[in-house]
């Protein structure tokens, strides 16, 4: 699981502006967000852990650490501000300490027992800075210095603050403040000349000198490719150079070799890739890289090791040795001058042995523990890690299986015991496991010491306990703000009066003592909580205090009564006084955090029809059914018809499509029945003009809430004769009713547009209120995302008034749809508008003909 730590320069110099008007800090924030998007393309990024560190004083510099989730990381990133000094050294030390927080507890470094490349926490530290002078409270520094003292116990076991699986990369912003007239140079991005470049190269990373936005994007693409699982090793040549090789791959004795001149491939500081296992996803290995000292039993403490092991290679050509069933580890080297030199020799059947100085007890150079070898296809160079002093062990094991048939004689056992004396103690346990895998008998005595001395083990346990306490302290301080500087408090001796609050309390107490009545509500100080007000999304609305019923205007009494009734009966989970749209308003930083929302949901019920495809929770659209289908916003393309899978020629008709075809005549039946009842066709063709594919009549489209044109806040008018029944959203008392045929069922539904008896006639004031509510509902429906437009056409059908007024409502809906780029809806509304105009023209012609006939 890679760890990506971003160290953002938050010094005051990051406030400088570029030629585009953006500050360096804004560019740094945008670069982090772009990197995350590029990284998300890789499926392996699901296990990434992100951390955020700034230039603040420790421990407040850690904004997101080991326990913070991705949402916290993004929130802290957006809230960064540039102020303070350029304390790069201290910030780097804090960053490495954060990465090393749990290493001693987990034992990943395996101090004193060899270095295991397959025990690693690959970490990429990306710092974004402006490359200016390094400043501190004391002076301006010319060179980068990391503090030697670290609060983390066990840091003295490694000479450097970083580890071999941690690399530092720097994006040094050099964007000009004035637009350059020179053409931009294409090619690779050069390294920067600031003090951080050397630090990057030491860790196995590099720096980038960013001068344009294009170069920044190019650097981010390069950094995404750098997120690899591996460790950094120092490869250094020992002994003379090899003999030159001719073009035919044979030794060219005539060509002299310059063994004393320094070559780039003599010393390389590069990564070896540690690939995870294809089955488990975790790197697997067998043999360590030896330590650079022999672990004596009288050691009271361990000598400090370098973060990167120094592996020396001999240029003497040897035969690559391997036997059946003996496990070995194979690591590919990162391209470097060393790999290029080996590949140019075109010798895939020879190898160069590798050593670690002072790893043996009787040999200064140590014994070989593996070899470097070019691949058979000459595409890469691999490091093979074998058992320590494998040239002696492998012939012994080969004789054990082939000659002695797993029954060794005394001579073989003496030779094997001599080999064990040259073996570092920490190799005994891996060797036992390897022999067991090969099926060999137990050849290693249990009396041999296989580990460290008791004093060293006790020392490491003590450091582990101290590290755990320090880790808890550091993690508890993550996210806390640094304490504000407290100025000098000056006592006021000007002889002024008491504060306003004190005066008010004193007057209240005085009135209670002398027996006067308590102050009235209007006398209370309304400015006691200055700066506090109820936030409203609609600035035209005034805050509702709910204190005095007489403060409610006459036109808002009905709305207020509905809210009070709903709140009293608790028929809703939220207060009706709130706007429903505000309940779905989510900050942009939390829009993608759908997993947190799923945790709060109750267990879903079983599906009614198990044959129906299950709905998949997909990012951004949890209700998407067809994984192959792609939801396209209507603002981008015109798509007419349902968004399900298109029907191919020859395919059988699906049940859903048959339901839709059966239900389309429902609208036609309503229209025909209204014509039979003597109503104007204009009262019914709005629904008829609506597209059937948008009317959502697949089983329950017109049944559910067909007459739900009134808002939830519209209340009953019992005194005026109009009774609203909230249980089924039907207006009781209508004179006419129609029968809707849905799925071969007859359902009587009262028509909201039928004529009402004289005793229950809707007054013009009521009609105006209904139309105002319909207008408000239309604005909400147009604003909603999706293509379920049946509600819009139902609302237009229920407009109270003449045909001209309905035309105005259709034009108003078209304007609202244009605001939100609802192009498909506009098309169908324009068709409705054309039919209204044609019907209006037809009525005028009929009226003229009737008058002329008279």
C-alpha positions in Angstrom: 0.0 0.0 0.0 1.9 3.1 -1.2 2.1 6.1 1.1 1.9 9.5 -0.7 3.0 12.4 1.6 2.6 15.9 0.3 4.8 18.6 1.9 3.4 22.0 0.9 5.4 25.2 1.3 3.2 27.5 3.4 5.7 30.3 3.8 4.7 33.9 3.1 6.6 33.8 -0.2 4.0 31.4 -1.6 1.6 34.3 -1.9 3.5 35.7 -4.9 1.4 35.8 -8.1 2.0 34.3 -11.5 1.2 36.0 -14.9 -2.2 34.3 -14.7 -3.0 36.1 -11.4 -3.0 32.9 -9.3 -0.7 32.5 -6.3 1.9 29.8 -5.9 -0.1 28.3 -3.1 -3.2 28.0 -5.4 -1.0 26.3 -8.0 0.3 23.9 -5.4 -3.2 23.0 -4.3 -4.3 22.4 -7.9 -1.2 20.3 -8.6 -2.1 18.0 -5.7 -5.6 17.6 -6.9 -4.5 16.9 -10.5 -2.0 14.3 -9.2 -4.8 12.5 -7.4 -6.9 12.4 -10.5 -4.0 11.0 -12.6 -3.2 8.5 -9.9 -6.8 7.3 -9.8 -6.4 5.9 -13.3 -4.3 3.0 -11.8 -6.4 0.3 -10.1 -3.6 -0.1 -7.6 -4.4 3.4 -6.3 -7.3 2.0 -4.2 -4.9 1.2 -1.4 -3.0 4.5 -1.4 -2.7 6.5 1.8 -2.4 10.3 1.6 -0.8 12.5 4.2 -0.4 16.3 4.3 2.4 18.3 6.0 3.1 22.0 6.0 5.9 24.4 7.2 4.2 25.0 10.5 5.9 24.3 13.8 5.8 20.6 14.8 3.5 18.8 15.7 1.0 21.3 14.2 2.6 20.9 10.8 0.8 17.5 10.3 -2.6 18.3 8.8 -3.4 14.7 7.7 -1.6 11.7 9.1 -2.1 8.0 9.6 -5.7 8.1 10.9 -7.3 10.8 8.8 -9.4 9.8 5.8 -9.4 11.2 2.3 -12.1 13.8 3.1 -10.1 15.3 5.9 -7.0 15.4 3.6 -8.9 17.4 0.9 -10.5 19.7 3.5 -7.1 20.5 5.1 -5.6 21.0 1.6 -8.2 23.6 0.6 -7.9 25.5 3.9 -4.1 26.0 3.7 -2.8 29.6 4.0 0.6 31.0 3.2 2.3 32.6 6.2 5.5 32.2 8.1 9.1 31.2 7.3 10.6 28.8 4.8 11.6 26.1 7.4 12.2 23.4 4.8 14.7 21.4 7.0 12.4 21.1 10.0 9.4 20.3 7.7 11.3 17.5 6.0 12.4 16.1 9.4 8.8 16.1 10.6 7.6 14.4 7.4 10.2 11.6 7.7 9.4 11.1 11.4 5.7 10.8 10.5 6.5 8.1 7.9 8.7 6.3 10.4 6.2 6.4 13.2 5.3 2.8 13.3 8.3 1.1 11.7 9.9 0.2 15.0 6.7 -1.2 16.3 6.0 -3.3 13.3 9.6 -4.5 13.0 9.7 -3.7 9.3 13.3 -2.4 9.5 14.5 -5.7 11.1 17.5 -4.1 12.8 20.5 -6.4 13.2 18.9 -9.3 11.3 19.4 -8.4 7.7 17.5 -6.1 5.4 14.4 -7.8 3.8 13.4 -6.0 0.6 10.0 -7.7 0.8 9.4 -6.0 4.1 8.7 -2.5 3.0 6.3 0.5 3.1 6.9 2.3 -0.3 6.5 6.0 0.3 6.7 8.9 -2.0 7.3 12.4 -0.5 6.4 15.2 -2.9 7.2 18.7 -1.8 6.0 21.8 -3.6 8.0 24.9 -2.9 9.1 28.2 -4.6 12.8 27.5 -4.2 13.5 30.7 -2.3 16.1 31.2 0.4 15.6 29.1 3.5 14.7 31.2 6.5 14.5 30.6 10.2 13.9 32.8 13.3 17.7 33.2 13.6 19.0 33.8 10.1 18.8 33.1 6.3 20.4 29.7 5.4 22.3 29.0 2.3 22.2 25.2 2.6 19.6 22.7 3.6 20.1 21.3 7.1 17.8 18.7 8.7 17.7 18.8 12.5 19.7 16.0 14.0 17.6 15.6 17.1 14.3 13.7 16.6 11.6 13.1 19.2 11.1 9.6 17.7 12.8 6.8 19.8 15.0 4.5 17.8 15.9 7.1 15.2 19.6 6.7 16.3 19.6 3.2 14.7 19.7 4.8 11.2 22.2 7.5 10.3 19.8 9.3 8.0 16.2 10.5 8.7 14.8 8.5 5.8 14.6 4.8 4.9 15.4 2.9 1.8 11.8 2.6 0.7 11.2 6.4 1.0 12.0 8.8 -1.9 11.8 12.6 -2.1 10.6 14.5 -5.1 10.4 18.3 -5.3 8.4 20.5 -7.6 10.1 23.9 -7.5 7.8 26.5 -8.9 9.6 29.1 -11.0 6.6 30.5 -12.9 7.1 34.1 -13.9 4.9 37.0 -12.8 4.9 38.5 -16.2 3.9 36.6 -19.4 7.0 35.6 -21.4 7.3 36.4 -25.1 9.8 33.7 -25.8 8.5 30.4 -27.2 8.2 27.6 -24.7 11.0 24.9 -25.0 9.8 21.4 -25.4 11.5 18.3 -24.0 12.3 16.9 -20.5 12.0 19.1 -17.4 15.4 20.0 -16.0 16.4 19.7 -12.3 16.3 22.7 -10.1 19.4 24.4 -8.7 18.0 25.0 -5.2 19.2 23.3 -2.0 16.6 20.6 -2.1 17.9 19.0 -5.2 20.8 17.3 -3.5 18.4 16.0 -0.8 16.2 14.5 -3.5 19.0 12.7 -5.2 20.3 11.2 -1.9 16.9 9.6 -1.3 16.7 8.2 -4.8 14.3 10.9 -6.2 14.8 14.1 -8.1 13.7 17.7 -8.4 11.8 19.5 -11.2 12.2 23.1 -12.2 8.7 24.1 -13.2 8.5 27.3 -15.4 5.1 26.9 -17.1 1.8 25.1 -16.5 2.6 22.7 -19.3 5.8 21.7 -17.5 3.9 21.2 -14.3 1.5 18.8 -15.9 4.4 17.0 -17.5 6.0 16.7 -14.1 2.8 15.3 -12.5 2.6 12.7 -15.2 6.2 11.7 -14.5 5.5 11.5 -10.7 2.6 9.2 -11.2 4.9 6.8 -13.0 7.4 7.0 -10.0 4.9 5.5 -7.6 6.5 2.0 -7.6 7.0 -0.6 -4.9 10.7 -1.0 -4.3 13.8 0.0 -2.3 16.9 2.1 -3.1 20.3 0.4 -3.1 23.8 1.9 -3.6 25.6 -0.3 -6.2 29.4 0.2 -6.3 32.1 -1.5 -8.3 34.8 -3.4 -6.6 37.9 -4.7 -8.3 39.0 -4.1 -11.9 36.8 -3.4 -14.8 35.8 -6.3 -17.1 37.5 -6.9 -20.3 35.8 -5.2 -23.3 33.4 -7.2 -25.3 33.3 -7.0 -29.1 30.2 -6.7 -31.3 29.9 -10.5 -31.5 29.7 -10.7 -27.7 33.2 -12.2 -27.3 36.0 -10.8 -25.2 38.1 -8.3 -27.2 41.6 -8.7 -25.8 43.1 -6.1 -28.2 41.0 -3.3 -26.8 42.5 -1.8 -23.6 40.3 -1.3 -20.6 40.7 1.8 -18.5 40.2 0.4 -15.0 41.2 3.6 -13.2 39.1 6.2 -14.8 35.8 6.8 -13.0 32.8 5.8 -15.1 29.1 6.6 -14.4 28.2 2.9 -14.0 30.8 2.4 -11.3 28.5 3.9 -8.6 24.7 4.0 -9.0 22.1 5.0 -6.6 18.9 3.3 -7.9 15.8 1.5 -7.1 15.1 -2.2 -7.3 11.5 -3.1 -8.0 9.8 -5.3 -5.4 6.8 -6.8 -7.2 3.8 -8.0 -5.2 2.7 -11.6 -5.4 0.0 -12.1 -8.1 -2.2 -14.2 -5.8 -1.8 -12.4 -2.4 -1.0 -8.9 -3.6 1.9 -8.8 -1.0 5.6 -9.1 -1.8 7.0 -12.4 -0.9 10.7 -13.2 -0.4 13.1 -15.7 1.3 16.6 -14.2 1.7 17.7 -10.9 3.3 20.5 -8.6 2.2 23.3 -9.0 4.8 24.1 -6.4 7.4 27.5 -4.6 7.2 28.6 -6.0 10.6 28.9 -9.4 12.2 26.4 -9.6 15.1 28.5 -10.7 18.1 26.8 -12.1 21.2 28.4 -9.6 23.5 26.9 -6.6 21.7 24.9 -4.4 24.1 23.5 -2.2 21.3 23.4 -2.2 17.5 25.6 0.1 15.4 23.7 2.6 13.3 23.2 1.5 9.7 23.0 3.6 6.6 19.5 4.0 5.1 20.6 2.5 1.8 22.8 -0.6 1.8 26.0 -0.5 -0.1 26.1 -3.5 -2.4 29.4 -4.0 -4.2 29.6 -6.0 -7.4 32.6 -7.7 -8.9 33.1 -7.5 -12.6 34.4 -11.1 -12.9 32.2 -13.2 -15.1 30.7 -16.2 -13.3 28.2 -18.9 -14.2 24.8 -18.2 -12.7 24.2 -21.0 -10.1 20.8 -22.4 -9.2 19.5 -25.9 -8.2 16.0 -27.4 -8.2 13.6 -26.5 -5.4 16.0 -24.0 -3.8 14.1 -20.7 -3.4 15.7 -17.5 -4.5 14.6 -13.9 -4.9 14.6 -11.9 -8.1 14.4 -8.1 -8.3 14.5 -5.9 -11.4 16.9 -2.9 -11.4 15.7 0.6 -12.3 17.2 1.8 -15.6 20.6 3.4 -14.9 24.1 3.6 -16.4 24.9 0.3 -14.7 22.1 -1.5 -16.4 22.9 0.1 -19.7 26.5 -1.0 -19.5 25.6 -4.6 -18.6 23.0 -4.8 -21.4 25.5 -3.4 -23.9 27.8 -6.3 -23.2 25.2 -8.8 -24.5 26.2 -11.5 -22.1 22.9 -13.0 -20.7 24.6 -16.2 -19.7 27.1 -14.7 -17.3 26.7 -12.9 -14.0 28.5 -10.6 -11.6 28.6 -11.6 -7.9 27.5 -9.0 -5.3 28.8 -8.5 -1.7 28.3 -6.4 1.4 31.5 -5.2 3.1 32.1 -6.6 6.6 29.2 -8.9 6.4 31.4 -12.0 7.1 33.3 -12.9 10.2 36.5 -14.0 8.5 36.5 -11.9 5.3 36.6 -8.2 5.0 34.7 -8.1 1.7 32.3 -10.8 2.8 30.9 -13.7 0.8 28.6 -13.3 -2.2 24.9 -13.4 -1.4 23.7 -13.1 -5.0 24.5 -11.8 -8.5 23.6 -9.3 -11.2 22.5 -10.8 -14.5 21.0 -9.5 -17.7 17.7 -11.1 -18.8 17.7 -13.6 -21.6 16.0 -11.1 -23.9 18.5 -8.3 -22.9 15.6 -6.0 -21.8 16.5 -5.5 -18.2 19.0 -6.4 -15.5 18.0 -8.5 -12.4 19.4 -8.8 -8.9 19.2 -12.5 -7.8 19.4 -12.8 -4.0 20.6 -16.2 -2.9 21.7 -17.8 0.4 24.8 -16.2 1.9 28.0 -17.7 0.4 25.8 -19.7 -2.1 28.9 -20.9 -4.2 29.7 -23.2 -1.2 26.1 -24.2 -0.2 24.7 -25.0 -3.6 27.2 -27.8 -4.5 26.7 -29.3 -1.0 22.9 -29.4 -1.5 23.3 -30.8 -5.0 25.4 -33.7 -3.6 22.9 -34.2 -0.8 20.1 -34.9 -3.2 21.9 -36.6 -6.1 24.8 -38.4 -4.5 23.8 -39.1 -0.9 20.0 -39.4 -1.5 19.2 -37.3 1.6 21.5 -39.5 3.8 24.7 -37.5 4.2 27.9 -39.1 5.4 30.4 -37.7 8.0 32.5 -35.9 5.4 29.5 -34.1 4.0 28.3 -33.1 7.5 31.8 -31.7 8.4 31.8 -29.6 5.2 28.2 -28.4 5.9 29.2 -27.4 9.5 32.2 -25.4 8.2 29.8 -23.6 5.9 27.5 -22.7 8.8 30.4 -21.1 10.6 30.7 -18.5 7.8 27.0 -17.8 7.8 25.6 -14.8 9.8 23.2 -16.0 12.5 20.2 -14.4 11.1 20.5 -16.6 8.0 19.9 -19.8 9.9 16.1 -19.4 10.1 15.6 -18.7 6.4 17.9 -21.6 5.6 15.9 -24.0 7.8 12.7 -23.0 6.0 14.4 -23.5 2.6 15.6 -27.0 3.5 12.1 -27.9 4.7 10.7 -26.7 1.4 13.2 -28.8 -0.5 12.3 -31.9 1.5 15.7 -32.2 3.2 16.1 -33.5 6.7 16.8 -31.1 9.6 20.5 -30.5 9.2 20.8 -27.4 11.5 21.1 -28.0 15.2 18.6 -26.2 17.4 21.5 -25.3 19.8 22.9 -22.8 17.3 22.1 -19.3 18.1 19.8 -17.9 15.4 19.2 -14.3 16.6 20.5 -11.3 18.6 21.8 -11.2 22.1 19.5 -10.8 25.0 20.6 -7.3 25.7 20.0 -6.2 22.2 16.5 -7.7 22.1 15.7 -6.0 25.4 17.0 -2.7 24.0 14.8 -3.0 20.9 11.7 -3.9 23.0 12.3 -0.8 25.2 12.5 1.4 22.1 9.4 -0.1 20.7 7.4 0.7 23.9 8.7 4.3 23.9 7.9 4.6 20.2 4.3 3.5 20.8 3.8 6.3 23.5 5.4 8.9 21.2 3.2 7.7 18.3 0.1 8.2 20.4 1.1 11.7 21.4 1.9 12.7 17.8 -1.3 11.3 16.4 -3.4 13.0 19.0 -2.0 16.4 18.0 -2.8 15.9 14.3 -5.4 18.5 13.2 -5.0 20.8 16.1 -4.4 24.4 15.5 -1.2 26.1 16.9 -1.9 28.2 20.0 -2.4 31.9 19.2 0.1 34.3 20.5 -1.4 36.1 23.6 -0.5 39.7 23.8 0.0 41.8 26.9 -3.2 42.5 28.8 -3.6 46.2 29.7 -6.0 47.0 32.5 -8.3 49.9 31.7 -8.0 52.7 34.3 -9.9 55.3 32.3 -12.7 55.3 34.8 -15.3 54.3 32.2 -18.6 52.6 33.1 -19.3 48.9 33.1 -20.0 46.9 30.0 -23.5 46.8 28.5 -24.2 43.2 29.7 -23.1 44.1 33.2 -25.4 47.1 33.3 -28.3 45.1 32.1 -27.8 42.4 34.7 -27.4 45.0 37.4 -30.7 46.7 36.4 -32.6 43.4 36.3 -31.3 42.5 39.8 -32.2 45.9 41.1 -35.7 45.7 39.8 -36.2 42.3 41.4 -35.0 43.6 44.8 -37.2 46.6 44.8 -40.2 44.6 43.7 -40.7 46.0 40.2 -41.9 43.7 37.4 -39.5 42.0 35.1 -38.6 43.8 31.9 -40.8 43.1 28.9 -39.7 41.2 25.9 -39.4 44.3 23.8 -37.0 45.8 26.4 -34.5 43.0 26.1 -31.3 43.7 24.2 -31.6 42.0 20.8 -28.0 42.7 20.0 -26.7 40.5 22.9 -25.5 37.9 20.4 -24.1 40.2 17.7 -23.2 38.4 14.5 -25.6 35.5 15.0 -28.3 35.1 12.4 -30.2 32.2 10.8 -28.7 31.3 7.4 -31.2 31.3 4.6 -30.6 30.1 1.0 -33.3 32.5 -0.3 -32.3 36.1 0.6 -35.7 37.4 -0.2 -37.2 35.4 2.7 -37.2 37.0 6.1 -36.2 35.0 9.2 -39.1 33.4 11.1 -38.7 33.7 14.8 -41.8 31.7 15.9 -42.2 34.0 18.9 -45.3 35.9 18.2 -48.2 34.6 16.1 -49.3 38.1 15.2 -45.9 38.7 13.5 -47.0 36.2 10.7 -48.4 38.1 7.7 -51.8 37.2 6.5 -50.6 35.6 3.3 -48.3 33.2 5.2 -50.8 32.0 7.8 -51.8 28.9 5.8 -48.2 27.9 5.1 -47.3 28.4 8.8 -50.3 26.4 9.9 -49.2 23.4 7.8 -45.7 23.6 9.1 -46.9 23.7 12.7 -49.3 20.7 12.1 -46.5 18.6 10.5 -44.1 19.4 13.3 -46.7 18.6 15.9 -47.7 15.3 14.4 -44.1 14.5 13.4 -45.3 13.2 10.0 -41.9 14.0 8.5 -38.3 13.3 9.6 -37.4 16.9 9.1 -38.9 20.3 10.0 -41.2 21.5 7.3 -40.0 25.0 7.9 -36.8 24.0 6.1 -36.6 24.1 2.4 -36.5 20.6 1.0 -33.8 21.5 -1.5 -31.5 22.6 1.4 -31.6 19.0 2.8 -29.8 17.8 -0.3 -27.2 20.6 -0.4 -23.9 18.9 0.2 -20.5 20.6 0.2 -18.4 19.9 -2.9 -15.7 18.2 -0.8 -18.2 15.6 0.5 -20.0 14.9 -2.7 -17.9 11.9 -3.6 -17.9 10.4 0.0 -20.7 7.9 -0.8 -19.2 5.2 1.4 -19.9 7.2 4.5 -23.5 7.6 3.5 -23.8 3.9 2.9 -22.7 3.2 6.5 -25.7 5.1 7.9 -28.3 3.2 5.8 -30.3 0.4 7.2 -30.1 -3.1 5.9 -32.0 -3.3 2.6 -35.1 -5.5 2.3 -35.1 -8.4 -0.1 -36.1 -7.8 -3.7 -39.8 -8.4 -4.5 -38.9 -9.8 -7.9 -35.6 -11.8 -7.7 -35.5 -12.0 -11.5 -35.0 -8.3 -11.8 -31.3 -7.2 -12.1 -29.9 -5.8 -8.8 -29.1 -2.2 -8.7 -25.4 -1.5 -8.4 -23.9 1.2 -6.2 -21.8 3.1 -8.7 -19.9 6.3 -8.0 -22.0 9.4 -8.7 -25.2 7.5 -9.6 -26.2 4.9 -7.0 -29.4 4.1 -8.9 -27.7 3.2 -12.2 -28.9 -0.3 -13.3 -27.2 -1.0 -16.6 -23.4 -1.0 -16.1 -22.8 -0.8 -19.8 -25.2 2.2 -20.3 -23.7 5.6 -19.8 -25.7 8.4 -18.3 -25.2 11.6 -20.4 -26.4 14.9 -19.2 -28.9 16.5 -21.5 -26.8 19.7 -21.4 -24.2 17.8 -23.5 -26.3 15.8 -26.0 -29.8 15.4 -27.2 -31.1 11.9 -26.3 -34.8 11.3 -26.9 -36.2 8.2 -25.3 -35.4 6.1 -22.2 -31.8 5.7 -21.1 -32.0 2.0 -20.9 -30.3 -0.3 -23.4 -31.5 0.3 -26.9 -33.7 -2.3 -28.5 -32.0 -4.1 -31.3 -33.9 -5.4 -34.4 -35.2 -8.9 -33.7 -35.0 -8.7 -30.0 -38.1 -9.7 -28.0 -40.0 -6.9 -26.4 -39.1 -6.4 -22.7 -41.8 -6.4 -20.0 -41.0 -2.8 -19.2 -41.5 -1.7 -22.7 -44.8 -3.5 -23.0 -46.0 -1.8 -19.8 -45.1 1.6 -21.3 -47.0 0.9 -24.5 -50.1 -0.2 -22.5 -49.9 2.8 -20.3 -49.5 5.5 -23.0 -53.2 5.4 -23.9 -54.0 6.5 -20.3 -53.3 10.1 -21.2 -55.4 9.7 -24.4 -58.3 8.3 -22.3 -58.3 11.3 -20.1 -58.3 13.6 -23.1 -61.1 11.8 -24.8 -63.3 11.7 -21.6 -62.8 15.4 -21.1 -63.9 16.0 -24.7 -67.0 13.9 -24.0 -67.8 15.9 -20.9 -67.8 19.1 -22.8 -64.5 20.5 -21.6 -62.2 22.5 -23.7 -59.5 20.5 -25.4 -56.9 22.9 -24.1 -57.4 21.6 -20.6 -56.3 18.2 -21.6 -53.8 18.3 -24.4 -50.9 19.4 -22.2 -50.6 15.9 -20.9 -51.3 14.5 -24.3 -48.5 16.6 -25.8 -46.0 15.3 -23.2 -43.6 12.7 -24.5 -44.6 9.2 -23.4 -41.0 8.2 -22.7 -40.8 11.0 -20.1 -44.1 10.4 -18.5 -42.9 7.5 -16.3 -46.0 5.4 -16.6 -44.3 2.1 -16.2 -46.8 0.6 -13.8 -47.3 3.5 -11.4 -46.5 6.7 -13.2 -50.0 8.2 -13.3 -51.4 6.5 -10.3 -48.9 8.0 -7.8 -49.6 11.6 -7.0 -51.2 12.5 -10.3 -53.0 15.4 -8.7 -50.1 16.3 -6.4 -49.8 19.8 -7.9 -50.2 21.6 -4.6 -47.1 21.9 -2.5 -46.7 20.3 0.9 -47.0 23.7 2.5 -50.5 24.4 0.9 -53.2 23.9 3.5 -56.9 23.2 3.7 -59.4 25.9 3.1 -62.4 24.5 5.0 -64.2 27.9 5.3 -64.1 28.4 1.6 -65.4 25.0 0.8 -62.3 23.4 -0.7 -61.2 20.4 1.4 -57.7 19.0 0.9 -57.2 15.4 2.0 -53.5 14.9 2.6 -53.6 11.1 2.8 -54.1 10.6 -0.9 -53.6 14.1 -2.4 -57.2 14.2 -3.8 -59.5 17.2 -3.8 -62.8 16.0 -2.4 -65.9 17.6 -3.9 -65.1 17.6 -7.6 -68.2 17.1 -9.8 -66.6 15.0 -12.5 -64.1 12.1 -12.4 -62.3 10.1 -14.9 -61.2 6.4 -14.9 -57.5 5.7 -15.7 -56.5 2.4 -17.2 -53.1 1.3 -15.9 -52.0 -2.3 -16.3 -55.6 -3.4 -17.1 -56.9 -1.8 -13.8 -59.6 0.8 -13.6 -58.8 3.4 -11.0 -61.1 6.3 -10.4 -59.3 9.6 -10.0 -60.9 13.0 -9.4 -59.9 15.5 -12.0 -58.5 18.7 -10.7 -59.6 20.5 -13.8 -63.2 19.5 -13.7 -65.8 22.1 -13.1 -66.7 22.6 -9.4 -70.2 23.0 -8.2 -71.3 26.5 -7.2 -71.2 25.7 -3.5 -67.5 24.8 -3.8 -66.5 27.1 -6.6 -62.7 28.2 -6.6 -62.6 31.9 -6.1 -60.1 34.1 -8.1 -58.0 34.6 -5.0 -57.8 30.9 -4.5 -57.0 30.3 -8.1 -54.2 32.9 -7.9 -52.8 31.2 -4.8 -52.9 27.8 -6.5 -51.1 29.2 -9.6 -48.5 30.9 -7.5 -47.8 27.6 -5.8 -47.7 25.8 -9.2 -45.2 28.3 -10.4 -43.0 27.6 -7.3 -43.3 23.9 -7.9 -42.4 24.3 -11.6 -39.2 26.0 -10.6 -38.3 23.2 -8.3 -39.1 20.4 -10.8 -37.1 22.1 -13.6 -34.1 22.4 -11.3 -34.1 18.7 -10.4 -31.6 16.4 -12.1 -32.9 13.7 -14.3 -35.5 13.3 -17.1 -38.7 12.5 -15.3 -40.8 15.3 -16.6 -44.3 13.9 -15.9 -44.6 16.1 -12.8 -44.0 19.3 -14.9 -46.7 18.4 -17.4 -49.2 17.6 -14.6 -48.5 20.9 -13.0 -49.0 22.7 -16.3 -52.3 20.9 -16.7 -53.5 22.1 -13.3 -53.0 25.8 -14.0 -56.3 27.6 -13.1 -57.3 30.2 -15.7 -57.8 30.7 -19.4 -55.7 29.3 -22.2 -53.6 32.5 -22.5 -52.6 32.1 -18.8 -51.6 28.5 -19.5 -49.5 29.7 -22.4 -47.7 32.1 -20.1 -46.9 29.3 -17.7 -45.5 27.2 -20.5 -43.3 30.1 -21.7 -42.2 30.6 -18.1 -41.2 26.9 -17.8 -39.2 27.2 -21.0 -37.3 30.1 -19.6 -36.5 28.2 -16.4 -35.4 25.2 -18.5 -33.1 27.4 -20.5 -31.4 28.6 -17.2 -30.5 25.0 -16.4 -29.8 23.9 -20.0 -32.7 21.4 -20.1 -32.6 21.2 -23.9 -34.7 18.1 -24.3 -37.4 19.5 -22.0 -37.4 22.7 -24.0 -38.0 20.8 -27.2 -41.2 19.2 -25.9 -42.4 22.4 -24.2 -42.1 24.2 -27.5 -44.2 21.5 -29.1 -46.8 22.1 -26.4 -46.6 25.8 -27.1 -47.2 25.2 -30.8 -50.3 23.1 -30.1 -51.6 25.8 -27.8 -51.1 28.4 -30.5 -52.7 26.2 -33.1 -55.7 25.5 -30.9 -56.1 29.1 -30.0 -56.1 30.0 -33.8 -58.6 27.2 -34.4 -60.9 28.6 -31.7 -60.7 32.1 -33.2 -61.6 30.7 -36.7 -64.6 28.7 -35.3 -65.7 31.8 -33.4 -65.6 34.0 -36.5 -67.4 31.3 -38.5 -70.1 31.0 -35.9 -70.6 34.8 -35.8 -70.7 35.0 -39.6 -73.3 32.2 -39.7 -75.4 34.1 -37.2 
